[in-house]
Every structure is written in C-alpha cells, then in structure tokens.
Amino acid sequence: KGFGMYEPIHGSAPKMAGLGTANPTSQFLSLAMLLRHSFGLTKEAEAIEKAIVAVWAKGVRTKDLVPKEQSYASTSQFSAEVIKEILHAHK
C-alpha cells in the first residue's frame, strides 16, 4: 500500500529497563497501524485493538495505569494477555 513509520512516541525510559514496568500498549497500537495502513490488514489491526480493550476490561493493567497500592501486570504479563486474546479471537 505505501510506506509509513510507526513507532510509539515516547522516550526510551532507561531507568525502567529490566524492571517489567513499561506499558507496551503503544507498541501494540503501532503494530496495528502498520498492519492497517501499510499492508491493508484491517482485520488483523482490529484484532490487536480489540485484544487490548478486552485485557483492560478484565482489569489487567500495567503499573502506570493503577493506583500505587494496587497490584499490576508486568510488561510481559500484559503482553502475554494481549497475545492470548488475539489467538483466542482467531480460533
């Protein structure tokens, strides 16, 4: 379809490296934009977007989205939940 540059626009957050506290949502959404706009894969892009919403609806949140005293999902846990939702939707 065309060329594009799709990236989460935020800093590298070196202080968060290896802590499992980064929120990967913008990376998933950047991938959805790539699939939709460069490859015309609208269904696949929507699957990613719907998976994120479904994970949030289950109450799974990364550290930046919960009050300080509340437990949270690590970067890997949140990502695994999103991937699980995508795979479940395509069975």
N, C-alpha and C positions, 0 to 999 in steps of 0.2 A: 504494500500500500504506500508506504513512504518512510521517511526517516524521522526519527524523534530521539529526544534524550529524556529519559525517565529516571528520576532519582528522588529519593527522599531529601528534601531541602532542610537540613539541619547540620549542626557541627558533628565532628567525629566523636565527641564526648570521651576523650581518653581516660578520664577518671572513672568511667563506668566499665571500661574494658575488663572482661573476665568475671564481672560480678553477677551477670544474669539479670540485670535490672533495666536493660534497654527495652523500649517498646518497638516491636518490629512491624506495627501496623502500616506505617508509611512505606516500608519496603514492599509489603504485600500489595498495597494500593498502586505503587509504581509499576509493579509487575502487571497488575490488571490493566493499567493504562497502556503499557507496551503491547499486551495481547490484543486489546481493543483497537488501538489507533495504528499500530504498525503492521499487525497481522490480520486484522479483521475478525479476530476470535472473540466475538461479543459474548457468547455463552460461557466461555472459559473465564473471561473477565468478570462476568456476573457471578460465577460460582465462587470466585475469591471474595468478592464484595459481600455476598450473602453469607459466606462462611464466617467472616469477621463479625458480622451482625449477630449471627447465631451464637458464636462464642461469647460475645458480650451479653447476649440475652441469658446465657447460662450463668452469668455472674463472674466469668473468668476475666480478670483484669491484670494488667501489669502494674508495677509499683507506682508509676506516675498517675494512675487513674483511681487509686483507692486512698481513703483516709490513712494517716500514719499508723494508727493502731490496728488496722485491718490487714489480714494476710493477703498475699498477692501471688500471681503466677510469675515464674521466671520467664525470661525471654524464650528459652527452649520449650517450656511447658505451654506457653501461649501459642507459639508456632506450631507445636505438635497438635494442639486442639484445632487450630485453623486447618491444618492439613487433613486431620481426621474428618472434619466437617466436609471438606471438598471431596474426599474419597467416598464418604457416606452418601453424598448427594449424587454421585455418579455410579452407584451400584445398580 
